[in-house]
């Protein structure tokens, strides 16, 4: 009951052809193919970049003599000064009494 018959599909196809025309559908499919080709080429270029970066035969770059590497070794924080002890108020110090 809920399925589409052959006549339904024919009507839908005829309406699509009337709305878009044969040339327009062909152009859209061509643009879609070009987009997929460009996407695949971009993915292949990205793979080439990562494989070149991970090539173990490539020698590491040397820094110029005037430029020194930055030391990012974590260091311990200086010790904190001890806090003054908290003395609870005595009854003689209480201003309410």
Number of C-alpha atoms within 10 A of each C-alpha: 4 4 6 8 9 8 9 10 11 11 11 11 12 11 12 13 14 10 11 11 12 11 10 12 14 12 11 11 12 12 12 12 12 12 12 12 12 12 12 12 12 12 12 11 12 11 12 12 11 10 11 11 10 10 9 9 7 9 7 7 6 6 9 7 6 6 7 8 7 6 6 6 6 6 6 6 6 6 6 6 6 6 6 6 6 6 6 7 8 7 9 8 9 8 6 6 6
